[in-house]
Amino acid sequence: HPREVSEGPSRLGERHWAEKMSAIFNFQALLTVILLIICTCAYLHAHIPAILDRNKTGALGMFWKAARVGERLSPWVSAACLGMACSTLFFS
């Protein structure tokens, strides 16, 4: 039987370092998270506006602002989502 040769960090059972990176350090994952936040907030604001309208300032105001971006720039956000989907499906 041929014996498997392990080469440093790519040994069996260990994941590659790039797979361990969080969304903060991986630019594509960070963009995906931002797009998901924008789309989710815009959807929630369209169906349940009171949930985001009561928090327009402070830390939770970020979600209200994301909803505004999603509403006002929806063609661009949609194009970015399609681009990210193609990038994830075909280039990752």
Sequence and secondary structure as in RCSB ss.txt:
>XXXX:A:sequence
HPREVSEGPSRLGERHWAEKMSAIFNFQALLTVILLIICTCAYLHAHIPAILDRNKTGALGMFWKAARVGERLSP
WVSAACLGMACSTLFFS
>XXXX:A:secstr
       GGG TT   HHHH  TTT HHHHHHHHHHHHHHHHHHHHH HHHHHT  SSTTHHHHHHHHHHHHTHH
HHHHHHHHHHHHHHHH 
